[in-house]
Each structure stands twice: as structure tokens, then as C-alpha cells.
Amino acid sequence: MDSSMVTAFGLVCCTLCLLLISALRKRCGKGKLPPGPGPLPIIGNILQLDTKNIPKSLCMLAKVYGPVFTLYLGSKSVVVLHGYKAMKEALIDHGEEFAGRGSFPIIDAINKGLGLAFSNGERWKQIRRFSLMTLKNLGMGKRSIEERVQEEAKCLVEALKKTNGMPCDPTFILGCAPCNVICSIIFQKRFEYHDQKFLHLMKLLDEKVKILSSPWIQEKEKPQSEFTMENLVCTVSDIFGAGTQTTSTTLRYGLLLLLKHPEITGKIHEEIDRVIGHNRSPCLKDRNSMPYTDAVIHEMQRYIDLVPANLTHSVIQDVKFRQYIIPKGTTIIPLLTSVLYDNEEFPNPDQFDPGHFLDESGNFKKSDYFMPFSAGKRICIGEGLARMELFLFFTTILQNFTLKSLIDPKDIDTTPIASGFGNIPPSFKLCFLPSQNV
């Protein structure tokens, strides 16, 4: 080996040593981070994760390192929270300190830290407060919103009737309904499902393009104000994205589960016949008299596990958490799947079982572990609307139709297709057969 090769080899060895020392220093640097797997230089722990199912990988690591552990994605440290106790302690008991939003490089490049979902600090506080106030002023939480959802449910039924009982993919129609509810709140107007403007809006949402419209003023005279047109456009875009895609995916996934479990669907039909009948539309107060249907919808959300790894948080200051010190700015992954699939709270969590939300007498049973909308300061602002939509849409569909699968229910595959942050159901078709009682 000549001297040049020896020199090059020495440089490589020194570089690797420096990278390893740097990684160890970061691990033992400011703060006392929770334990976790040892990271490799540059790539961190990426080789220890199954990129096709990261939440599952994180749950496996929690079995080794405990409910609070540190992971390195590249050179960046991330603290993972696993299980209800850790989640509650962080997001609720220490809610203010854990209220930051973690970094999303792709989203940051598009939104530039604007809007509601991915903003931080004073900007996020002002925009969230303004959004809650505006949505309330536009009818959120009032009887008028329920009436809009009921109106949309009737339009949904009419659209489904036009399929004439033939096999159809429900994706488009189920996407239109919740989107129109948001339109009726933001724009005070609903659209026909084949209206060109509405179709364009749906396309923008699907492509995650910002909506270039807003009903609010700019405050040009206040350069420090957060209420700029760009910020408000991003906020409206966030509300449309969250209020449309999550609800429509849950509706679609829910129908697939009902096809898979016709005995459960039959019990819902019986409850609808007994409580509502076929001479009036379902209303929200019916939910109190329909514990089985309520339990099924809760179980759908639990089982679907729509956003298993949640949206990342970050700590806004150095935080003493348990016996650790988590430095300001550290990204936090609150693993929702670990709560929704807790096998003590929900026996046999891998089974779709409405009994998870029913007591021995058949009454609806609440659970603190039910947190598909997250928890704490960053909980979804549209939780109430989403729950209303799911109940009214499902009951109205089942009041008017019998669902028919194209294949034997036992052959239906409900395994989710991982896509980005969330789980989406496999593509499927079904027939909406008009109910004989209607």
C-alpha cells in the first residue's frame, strides 16, 4: 500500500471517528434525553425502521426501550411517546410545553410556516383563536350546522340512488359530501357534485394545492399582524384538507368494514328501524338512543387508526419530563396507534368489535383512550363537526340503503394501504340497494 492510499485510509478513519463522536455528543448533549437505540453516523436509526410501516417499527422499539424513547432520523433527535400514560402526561398535563408543531420539510416549503395545522408560537395561537371564533360565528356547534349536514346527507342519498343499485366505487361521492359541508360553512353555499368549480376545488384538495380564495380582509397597515392574505389562505386550505379528506376516508373505510361484517350492519339497521324509522331524517339527538350505532362508529375510528403516528409535535422550551430533560425544539412523535390499539383497554384490538365501546348492559361506554383527533392543545378543532357528520352520514345511508358486497364478506381484505401520514382503505366497489321500507 503506497503512502497516498495510507493517507486516504487514515482520513476516512478519522472522519468516521469524528462523525461517531459527534453523534455521541448529540446524544449526551444539552438535556438528558430518554434512552433509545444507538444511532449510526449521518443516517441515525433509519435502518432500524420499516419505511413501509414506521408506526409498527416504533411500537416494536417501545417494547425494548420503554414508553418514552429517543430516535435519530439522520442527525436529528426525535422523542417518541408510546401508550396512553405517556401521551396524557405530555399532551394534556404538560400541554403548553408540548404544543409546538414538529418540522415537516415538504409542508414547510409549501406553507412557509403559515396556516393553522403547521404553524407555531404566537402565529399559531392567534390563527387558532381566530379560526375557532370565526367557525363559531359561522354556525359551528349550532343547530344550523346540523341542518346543513342533514341537507347534505339527503343530497348524498340522491347521488347514491343514481347508481341504480349497480356496482360503484364510492370514493368520489363520499369525498363530495364532507367537502360541501365545509363549503357551506366557509362560503355559506353548497355545490352540486358535478359543478365545475366544485370539481376544481376537489382536485386542488386532492393535489394538496393551496386554495386561492379567502373571505377575510388583509391588514396591510399592520406589518406584524398574522392576518395576512397568504396566512388566511393557508388556514382555509388547512380547514378544507382536514375537514374533507379525513372524514371522507373514514366514511369509505367504514363502509368497507360494514361490508366485511354484515351481522354488525344488520344490528345497525334494526336500531335505525326502532329509533328513527323511515319517515324522518336522522338527527344528532338520536345518537343518545342508539348506543350500538354510536359504538360501531367509535370502533371504526379506533380500528381504522387513520393517522397512526399523529402529526409531530415539538417542545417550545426545555422540558423536564419524567426523569429526562428534553431540549427546546425537540421533535415529538405522539404515537396514537399505541393508544387506540392498547390491548388492556381494548381486548383483542386487532379485531373490529363494537363491544369495545359497550358495557355489559349494551349501553355506550366512553373511553379516555379514544383519541383519533389527538389530544391537548393541538387537538383537531373540527372534532365536533366530524363526529356529527359521521353519525348523520352513516345513519342516513343505512336508513335508505342495504349495502351489497361484490364478493363474499369473508374474502374482503380490510388491510390499510399506508400513504404518507395516514392509513387509507384498499379500493373497492359495492352496490347501494334502495331499502324496501323507504
C-alpha positions as CSV (number, residue, x, y, z in Angstrom):
1,M,0.0,0.0,0.0
2,D,1.6,3.3,-1.1
3,S,1.7,6.4,1.1
4,S,-1.2,8.1,-0.7
5,M,-3.5,5.2,0.0
6,V,-2.4,5.1,3.6
7,T,-3.1,8.8,3.9
8,A,-6.6,8.4,2.3
9,F,-7.4,5.5,4.5
10,G,-6.4,7.5,7.6
11,L,-8.5,10.4,6.6
12,V,-11.6,8.1,6.1
13,C,-11.0,6.5,9.6
14,C,-10.6,9.9,11.2
15,T,-13.8,11.2,9.5
16,L,-15.8,8.2,10.7
17,C,-14.4,8.6,14.2
18,L,-15.4,12.3,14.2
19,L,-18.9,11.5,13.0
20,L,-19.3,8.9,15.6
21,I,-18.1,11.2,18.4
22,S,-20.4,13.9,17.1
23,A,-23.4,11.5,17.2
24,L,-22.5,10.5,20.7
25,R,-22.1,14.2,21.8
26,K,-25.5,15.0,20.4
27,R,-26.9,12.0,22.3
28,C,-25.4,13.2,25.5
29,G,-25.5,16.9,24.8
30,K,-27.9,19.6,26.1
31,G,-30.5,17.9,28.2
32,K,-30.9,14.3,29.3
33,L,-32.8,12.6,26.5
34,P,-34.7,9.3,27.1
35,P,-32.9,6.1,26.1
36,G,-33.1,4.6,22.6
37,P,-31.2,2.6,20.0
38,G,-27.7,3.8,19.2
39,P,-27.6,5.9,16.0
40,L,-25.2,5.4,13.2
41,P,-23.3,8.4,11.8
42,I,-25.2,10.5,9.3
43,I,-28.2,8.2,8.9
44,G,-29.1,7.8,12.6
45,N,-31.6,4.9,13.2
46,I,-33.2,4.9,9.8
47,L,-32.1,1.3,9.1
48,Q,-34.0,0.1,12.2
49,L,-37.3,1.4,10.8
50,D,-39.5,-0.3,8.3
51,T,-40.3,2.6,6.0
52,K,-43.5,0.8,4.8
53,N,-44.8,0.7,8.3
54,I,-43.0,3.2,10.6
55,P,-45.7,3.2,13.4
56,K,-45.3,-0.6,13.8
57,S,-41.5,-0.2,13.9
58,L,-41.9,2.4,16.7
59,C,-44.2,0.2,18.7
60,M,-41.6,-2.6,18.5
61,L,-38.8,-0.3,19.7
62,A,-41.1,0.8,22.6
63,K,-41.1,-2.8,23.8
64,V,-37.3,-2.6,24.2
65,Y,-36.8,1.0,25.3
66,G,-40.0,1.8,27.1
67,P,-42.9,4.2,26.6
68,V,-40.6,7.3,26.1
69,F,-37.6,6.8,23.9
70,T,-35.2,8.7,21.6
71,L,-34.7,8.0,18.0
72,Y,-32.4,9.7,15.4
73,L,-33.7,10.5,12.0
74,G,-30.4,11.4,10.3
75,S,-28.7,13.6,12.9
76,K,-32.0,14.9,14.3
77,S,-33.2,13.6,17.6
78,V,-36.9,12.7,18.0
79,V,-38.6,11.6,21.2
80,V,-41.4,9.0,20.8
81,L,-44.3,8.8,23.2
82,H,-45.9,5.3,23.4
83,G,-49.1,4.5,25.3
84,Y,-51.9,6.4,27.0
85,K,-50.0,7.4,30.2
86,A,-47.1,9.0,28.3
87,M,-49.4,10.7,25.8
88,K,-51.7,12.1,28.6
89,E,-48.7,13.3,30.6
90,A,-47.2,15.1,27.7
91,L,-50.1,16.4,25.6
92,I,-52.5,17.2,28.5
93,D,-50.6,17.5,31.8
94,H,-47.7,19.4,30.0
95,G,-49.9,20.6,27.2
96,E,-48.4,24.1,26.9
97,E,-44.8,22.9,26.7
98,F,-45.6,20.2,24.1
99,A,-47.8,22.4,22.0
100,G,-45.2,23.1,19.3
101,R,-45.6,21.6,15.8
102,G,-42.7,19.5,14.6
103,S,-41.0,20.2,11.3
104,F,-42.3,18.9,8.0
105,P,-39.7,19.9,5.3
106,I,-42.1,19.4,2.4
107,I,-45.0,21.2,4.1
108,D,-42.7,23.9,5.4
109,A,-41.5,24.6,1.8
110,I,-45.1,25.0,0.6
111,N,-46.8,26.7,3.6
112,K,-43.7,28.5,4.9
113,G,-44.9,28.0,8.5
114,L,-48.3,29.7,7.8
115,G,-51.8,28.4,8.3
116,L,-53.3,26.5,11.3
117,A,-52.0,23.0,11.1
118,F,-48.3,23.6,10.8
119,S,-47.7,27.0,12.3
120,N,-46.0,27.7,15.7
121,G,-45.8,30.2,18.5
122,E,-47.8,33.3,18.6
123,R,-48.8,32.9,15.0
124,W,-50.4,29.6,15.8
125,K,-52.2,30.9,18.9
126,Q,-53.7,33.9,17.0
127,I,-54.7,31.8,14.0
128,R,-56.3,29.0,16.1
129,R,-58.2,31.5,18.3
130,F,-59.4,33.4,15.2
131,S,-60.4,30.2,13.4
132,L,-62.4,28.9,16.4
133,M,-64.1,32.3,16.8
134,T,-64.9,32.5,13.1
135,L,-66.2,29.0,12.7
136,K,-68.4,29.6,15.8
137,N,-69.7,32.8,14.2
138,L,-70.4,30.9,11.0
139,G,-72.5,28.4,12.9
140,M,-70.1,25.7,14.2
141,G,-71.7,23.9,17.2
142,K,-75.1,25.4,16.5
143,R,-78.3,23.8,15.2
144,S,-77.8,25.5,11.8
145,I,-74.7,23.3,11.2
146,E,-76.6,20.1,11.9
147,E,-79.3,21.2,9.4
148,R,-76.6,21.7,6.8
149,V,-75.2,18.3,7.4
150,Q,-78.7,16.8,7.2
151,E,-79.3,18.6,3.9
152,E,-76.0,17.3,2.6
153,A,-76.9,13.8,3.8
154,K,-80.1,13.9,1.7
155,C,-78.1,15.1,-1.3
156,L,-75.7,12.2,-0.8
157,V,-78.6,9.8,-0.7
158,E,-79.9,11.2,-4.0
159,A,-76.5,10.8,-5.6
160,L,-76.2,7.2,-4.4
161,K,-79.7,6.5,-5.8
162,K,-78.4,7.5,-9.3
163,T,-76.1,4.5,-9.2
164,N,-79.3,2.4,-9.6
165,G,-78.0,-0.4,-7.4
166,M,-75.1,-1.0,-9.8
167,P,-71.5,-1.6,-8.5
168,C,-69.7,1.6,-7.9
169,D,-66.6,3.0,-6.2
170,P,-67.9,5.4,-3.5
171,T,-64.7,7.4,-3.3
172,F,-65.8,10.5,-5.2
173,I,-69.3,10.8,-3.8
174,L,-68.1,10.3,-0.2
175,G,-65.5,13.0,-0.8
176,C,-68.1,15.5,-2.1
177,A,-70.3,15.3,1.0
178,P,-67.9,16.5,3.8
179,C,-66.3,18.9,1.4
180,N,-69.7,20.5,0.7
181,V,-70.3,20.9,4.5
182,I,-67.1,22.9,4.8
183,C,-68.1,24.9,1.7
184,S,-71.5,25.7,3.4
185,I,-69.6,26.9,6.5
186,I,-66.8,28.9,4.8
187,F,-68.6,30.1,1.7
188,Q,-72.2,29.9,3.0
189,K,-73.1,27.8,0.0
190,R,-73.1,24.2,-1.1
191,F,-72.4,23.0,-4.7
192,E,-73.8,20.3,-6.9
193,Y,-71.4,17.4,-7.1
194,H,-70.7,17.9,-10.8
195,D,-70.4,21.7,-10.6
196,Q,-67.1,22.6,-12.4
197,K,-66.0,25.0,-9.6
198,F,-66.6,22.3,-7.0
199,L,-64.8,19.7,-9.1
200,H,-61.8,22.1,-9.4
201,L,-61.8,22.6,-5.6
202,M,-61.9,18.8,-5.1
203,K,-58.9,18.5,-7.5
204,L,-57.0,21.1,-5.6
205,L,-57.6,19.3,-2.3
206,D,-56.6,16.0,-3.8
207,E,-53.4,17.5,-5.1
208,K,-52.8,19.4,-1.8
209,V,-52.6,22.7,-3.7
210,K,-53.4,25.9,-1.7
211,I,-56.9,27.3,-2.2
212,L,-56.6,30.7,-3.7
213,S,-59.7,32.3,-2.1
214,S,-60.5,33.8,1.2
215,P,-63.4,35.8,2.6
216,W,-61.3,37.8,5.0
217,I,-59.6,41.3,4.8
218,Q,-55.7,41.9,4.8
219,E,-54.4,44.1,7.4
220,K,-51.8,45.9,5.3
221,E,-51.4,48.7,7.9
222,K,-50.1,46.2,10.4
223,P,-47.0,44.5,9.1
224,Q,-46.6,42.4,12.2
225,S,-50.2,41.1,12.0
226,E,-50.7,37.4,11.4
227,F,-53.9,38.1,9.4
228,T,-52.2,38.4,6.0
229,M,-54.0,37.1,2.9
230,E,-51.3,34.4,2.5
231,N,-51.7,33.2,6.0
232,L,-55.5,33.2,5.8
233,V,-55.4,31.3,2.5
234,C,-53.2,28.6,4.1
235,T,-55.6,28.5,7.1
236,V,-58.7,27.9,4.9
237,S,-56.7,25.3,2.9
238,D,-55.8,23.5,6.2
239,I,-59.5,23.5,7.3
240,F,-60.6,22.2,3.9
241,G,-57.9,19.5,3.9
242,A,-58.6,18.3,7.4
243,G,-62.4,18.6,7.2
244,T,-62.7,16.8,3.9
245,Q,-60.1,14.1,3.5
246,T,-60.2,12.7,7.0
247,T,-64.0,12.4,7.1
248,S,-64.4,11.1,3.6
249,T,-61.7,8.4,4.2
250,T,-63.4,7.4,7.5
251,L,-66.7,7.1,5.7
252,R,-65.2,5.0,2.9
253,Y,-63.2,2.8,5.2
254,G,-66.3,2.4,7.4
255,L,-68.4,1.2,4.5
256,L,-65.7,-1.4,3.8
257,L,-65.9,-2.6,7.4
258,L,-69.7,-2.8,7.3
259,L,-69.4,-5.0,4.1
260,K,-66.9,-7.2,5.9
261,H,-69.2,-7.6,8.9
262,P,-72.9,-7.9,7.7
263,E,-74.0,-9.1,11.1
264,I,-73.0,-5.7,12.6
265,T,-74.6,-3.8,9.7
266,G,-77.8,-5.8,10.4
267,K,-77.9,-4.7,14.0
268,I,-77.5,-1.0,12.9
269,H,-80.5,-1.4,10.6
270,E,-82.5,-2.8,13.5
271,E,-81.6,0.1,15.7
272,I,-82.4,2.6,12.9
273,D,-85.8,1.0,12.4
274,R,-86.6,1.1,16.1
275,V,-85.4,4.6,16.9
276,I,-85.7,6.6,13.7
277,G,-87.9,4.7,11.3
278,H,-88.2,5.8,7.7
279,N,-90.5,8.8,7.9
280,R,-87.9,11.4,9.0
281,S,-84.3,12.1,8.7
282,P,-81.8,11.1,11.4
283,C,-80.8,13.9,13.8
284,L,-78.0,14.3,16.3
285,K,-80.2,13.7,19.3
286,D,-80.9,10.2,18.0
287,R,-77.3,9.3,18.9
288,N,-78.2,9.1,22.6
289,S,-80.9,6.5,21.9
290,M,-78.6,4.5,19.5
291,P,-75.7,3.1,21.6
292,Y,-74.9,0.3,19.2
293,T,-74.6,2.6,16.2
294,D,-72.6,5.0,18.3
295,A,-70.3,2.2,19.4
296,V,-69.8,1.0,15.8
297,I,-68.7,4.5,14.6
298,H,-66.3,4.8,17.5
299,E,-64.9,1.4,16.8
300,M,-64.5,2.3,13.1
301,Q,-62.3,5.3,14.1
302,R,-60.3,3.2,16.6
303,Y,-59.8,0.3,14.2
304,I,-59.0,2.5,11.2
305,D,-56.3,4.3,13.1
306,L,-56.3,7.0,10.5
307,V,-53.2,8.9,11.5
308,P,-51.2,6.3,13.5
309,A,-48.1,8.4,14.2
310,N,-50.1,11.6,14.7
311,L,-48.8,14.9,13.4
312,T,-45.5,15.6,15.1
313,H,-45.2,18.0,18.0
314,S,-42.2,19.8,19.4
315,V,-41.4,21.3,22.8
316,I,-41.4,25.1,23.0
317,Q,-38.9,25.2,25.8
318,D,-36.5,22.9,27.7
319,V,-38.9,20.5,29.5
320,K,-38.3,18.3,32.5
321,F,-40.4,15.2,31.6
322,R,-40.2,12.3,34.0
323,Q,-36.5,11.8,34.7
324,Y,-35.4,13.4,31.5
325,I,-34.6,16.9,30.2
326,I,-36.0,17.4,26.6
327,P,-34.3,20.4,24.9
328,K,-36.3,23.2,23.3
329,G,-37.3,22.4,19.7
330,T,-37.0,18.6,20.0
331,T,-39.5,16.9,17.7
332,I,-42.1,14.7,19.5
333,I,-43.9,11.8,17.9
334,P,-47.1,11.0,20.0
335,L,-47.9,7.5,18.7
336,L,-51.7,7.5,18.5
337,T,-51.8,3.9,17.4
338,S,-50.3,2.8,20.7
339,V,-53.4,4.2,22.5
340,L,-56.1,3.2,20.0
341,Y,-54.6,-0.4,20.0
342,D,-54.0,-0.7,23.7
343,N,-54.7,-4.3,24.5
344,E,-55.8,-3.7,28.1
345,E,-58.3,-1.0,27.3
346,F,-59.4,-2.7,24.1
347,P,-59.1,-6.6,24.4
348,N,-58.1,-8.1,21.0
349,P,-57.5,-4.7,19.5
350,D,-56.8,-6.2,16.0
351,Q,-60.4,-7.3,15.8
352,F,-63.2,-5.0,14.7
353,D,-65.5,-5.2,17.7
354,P,-68.2,-2.6,18.7
355,G,-68.1,-4.2,22.1
356,H,-65.0,-2.2,22.9
357,F,-67.4,0.7,23.4
358,L,-70.4,-1.1,25.1
359,D,-70.9,-2.1,28.7
360,E,-72.5,-5.4,29.8
361,S,-75.9,-3.9,29.5
362,G,-75.4,-2.7,26.0
363,N,-75.1,1.0,26.9
364,F,-72.4,3.1,25.2
365,K,-69.2,3.2,27.2
366,K,-66.8,6.1,26.9
367,S,-63.0,5.6,26.9
368,D,-60.2,8.1,27.6
369,Y,-58.1,6.1,25.2
370,F,-60.3,7.1,22.3
371,M,-58.3,9.9,20.8
372,P,-58.4,9.7,17.0
373,F,-58.5,13.5,16.9
374,S,-55.3,13.7,19.0
375,A,-55.4,15.4,22.4
376,G,-54.3,18.5,24.3
377,K,-53.6,22.0,22.8
378,R,-53.3,20.6,19.3
379,I,-56.5,18.6,19.2
380,C,-58.4,18.9,16.0
381,I,-60.7,22.0,16.1
382,G,-63.2,20.2,13.9
383,E,-63.7,17.2,16.2
384,G,-67.4,18.1,17.0
385,L,-68.2,18.6,13.3
386,A,-66.5,15.4,12.2
387,R,-68.4,13.3,14.8
388,M,-71.7,14.9,13.8
389,E,-71.0,14.2,10.1
390,L,-70.0,10.6,10.7
391,F,-73.2,9.8,12.7
392,L,-75.6,11.6,10.3
393,F,-74.0,10.3,7.1
394,F,-73.7,6.7,8.2
395,T,-77.3,6.6,9.6
396,T,-78.8,8.3,6.6
397,I,-77.1,6.0,4.2
398,L,-78.1,2.9,6.1
399,Q,-81.7,4.2,6.6
400,N,-82.0,4.4,2.8
401,F,-79.9,1.6,1.5
402,T,-78.8,-2.0,2.0
403,L,-75.1,-2.5,1.3
404,K,-74.2,-5.3,-1.0
405,S,-70.7,-6.6,-1.4
406,L,-69.5,-7.9,-4.8
407,I,-67.5,-10.7,-3.1
408,D,-68.0,-13.0,-0.1
409,P,-67.6,-10.9,3.1
410,K,-65.0,-13.4,4.5
411,D,-62.8,-12.6,1.4
412,I,-62.9,-8.8,1.9
413,D,-59.4,-7.5,2.8
414,T,-59.5,-4.5,5.1
415,T,-55.8,-4.2,5.4
416,P,-54.9,-0.5,5.1
417,I,-52.7,0.9,2.4
418,A,-50.1,3.1,4.0
419,S,-50.0,6.6,2.4
420,G,-48.0,9.4,3.9
421,F,-49.2,10.2,7.4
422,G,-52.3,8.1,7.2
423,N,-54.0,4.8,6.6
424,I,-56.3,4.5,3.6
425,P,-58.5,1.6,2.7
426,P,-57.9,-0.5,-0.4
427,S,-60.1,0.3,-3.4
428,F,-63.4,-1.5,-3.6
429,K,-66.8,-1.4,-5.1
430,L,-70.3,-2.1,-3.7
431,C,-73.9,-1.8,-4.6
432,F,-76.3,0.6,-2.8
433,L,-79.7,-1.2,-2.9
434,P,-82.6,1.0,-2.0
435,S,-84.3,0.0,1.2
436,Q,-87.7,-1.7,0.8
437,N,-89.1,0.4,3.6
438,V,-88.3,3.7,2.0
